[in-house]
Amino acid sequence: MSVVVVATFTPKPENRFDVLTALKNAVEQVHDEDGCELYALHQGDDRLVMIERWASPEALQAHSADSAGLQTLRAELEGKLEVPLDVVVLEAVPAGDNTKGQLS
C-alpha cells in the first residue's frame, strides 16, 4: 500500500531562492529511488511543499535513512529554514469519486 507524505519547508525570506534550488535539484535524484511514485514540489507565498507518494513504508524508510539525495538536501538546507521542516506521513481516506478522492 502506498504511503503519502507532505513535507513543508518554510525558508527564511533571504534564503528562498537557495532552498527552492536545493529542492529542485533533489527532485531528480529522488525520482530515481526505488519505490518513489510521486515527488512533486509546490509553492506558496511563504513555503515550499513536497507532496510524496512511496510504494511502501519500507521504500519511505529507505528514502529517509539512506537516500543520497536527501542527505545532500539536508546539508544544503542547513540554517536556511525559518522553522524546522514539517513532515507528515498520511494514510488515504477514500471518499467520493475513486479517481478524484485520493492520490493513487
WOTA-V64577 format. One record per pair of residues at least 24 apart in sequence whose C-alpha atoms are under 10 Angstrom apart, sorted by the first residue. I is the first residue (numbers start at 0). J is the second residue. If there is no record, write none. Layout:
i=I j=J
i=I j=J
This chain:
i=0 j=53
i=0 j=54
i=0 j=55
i=0 j=56
i=0 j=90
i=0 j=91
i=1 j=34
i=1 j=35
i=1 j=36
i=1 j=51
i=1 j=52
i=1 j=53
i=1 j=54
i=1 j=55
i=1 j=56
i=1 j=58
i=1 j=59
i=1 j=89
i=1 j=90
i=1 j=91
i=1 j=102
i=1 j=103
i=2 j=35
i=2 j=36
i=2 j=51
i=2 j=52
i=2 j=53
i=2 j=54
i=2 j=55
i=2 j=56
i=2 j=57
i=2 j=58
i=2 j=59
i=2 j=88
i=2 j=89
i=2 j=90
i=2 j=91
i=2 j=102
i=2 j=103
i=3 j=36
i=3 j=37
i=3 j=38
i=3 j=50
i=3 j=51
i=3 j=52
i=3 j=53
i=3 j=54
i=3 j=55
i=3 j=56
i=3 j=59
i=3 j=87
i=3 j=88
i=3 j=89
i=3 j=90
i=3 j=91
i=3 j=102
i=3 j=103
i=4 j=37
i=4 j=38
i=4 j=49
i=4 j=50
i=4 j=51
i=4 j=52
i=4 j=53
i=4 j=59
i=4 j=86
i=4 j=87
i=4 j=88
i=4 j=89
i=4 j=90
i=5 j=38
i=5 j=39
i=5 j=48
i=5 j=49
i=5 j=50
i=5 j=51
i=5 j=52
i=5 j=85
i=5 j=86
i=5 j=87
i=5 j=88
i=5 j=89
i=6 j=40
i=6 j=47
i=6 j=48
i=6 j=49
i=6 j=50
i=6 j=51
i=6 j=84
i=6 j=85
i=6 j=86
i=6 j=87
i=6 j=88
i=7 j=40
i=7 j=41
i=7 j=42
i=7 j=46
i=7 j=47
i=7 j=48
i=7 j=49
i=7 j=50
i=7 j=82
i=7 j=83
i=7 j=84
i=7 j=85
i=7 j=86
i=7 j=87
i=8 j=42
i=8 j=45
i=8 j=46
i=8 j=47
i=8 j=48
i=8 j=49
i=8 j=76
i=8 j=79
i=8 j=80
i=8 j=81
i=8 j=82
i=8 j=83
i=8 j=84
i=8 j=85
i=8 j=86
i=9 j=43
i=9 j=44
i=9 j=45
i=9 j=46
i=9 j=47
i=9 j=48
i=9 j=79
i=9 j=80
i=9 j=81
i=9 j=82
i=9 j=83
i=9 j=84
i=9 j=85
i=10 j=45
i=10 j=46
i=10 j=47
i=10 j=76
i=10 j=78
i=10 j=79
i=10 j=80
i=10 j=81
i=10 j=82
i=10 j=83
i=10 j=84
i=11 j=45
i=11 j=46
i=11 j=78
i=11 j=79
i=11 j=80
i=11 j=81
i=11 j=82
i=12 j=45
i=12 j=46
i=12 j=79
i=12 j=80
i=12 j=81
i=13 j=79
i=13 j=80
i=14 j=76
i=14 j=78
i=14 j=79
i=14 j=80
i=14 j=81
i=15 j=45
i=15 j=46
i=15 j=47
i=15 j=79
i=15 j=80
i=17 j=75
i=17 j=76
i=17 j=79
i=18 j=47
i=18 j=72
i=18 j=75
i=18 j=76
i=18 j=77
i=18 j=79
i=18 j=80
i=19 j=46
i=19 j=47
i=19 j=76
i=20 j=75
i=21 j=68
i=21 j=71
i=21 j=72
i=21 j=73
i=21 j=74
i=21 j=75
i=21 j=76
i=22 j=47
i=22 j=48
i=22 j=49
i=22 j=68
i=22 j=69
i=22 j=72
i=22 j=73
i=22 j=75
i=22 j=76
i=23 j=72
i=24 j=68
i=24 j=71
i=24 j=72
i=25 j=67
i=25 j=68
i=25 j=69
i=25 j=70
i=25 j=71
i=25 j=72
i=25 j=73
i=26 j=68
i=26 j=69
i=26 j=72
i=27 j=68
i=28 j=66
i=28 j=67
i=28 j=68
i=28 j=69
i=29 j=62
i=29 j=66
i=29 j=67
i=29 j=68
i=29 j=69
i=30 j=68
i=31 j=68
i=32 j=58
i=32 j=59
i=32 j=61
i=32 j=62
i=32 j=66
i=32 j=67
i=32 j=68
i=33 j=58
i=33 j=59
i=33 j=61
i=33 j=62
i=34 j=58
i=34 j=59
i=34 j=61
i=34 j=62
i=35 j=59
i=35 j=62
i=36 j=103
i=37 j=102
i=37 j=103
i=45 j=81
i=46 j=80
i=46 j=81
i=48 j=85
i=48 j=86
i=49 j=86
i=50 j=102
i=51 j=88
i=51 j=102
i=52 j=88
i=52 j=89
i=52 j=102
i=52 j=103
i=56 j=88
i=59 j=88
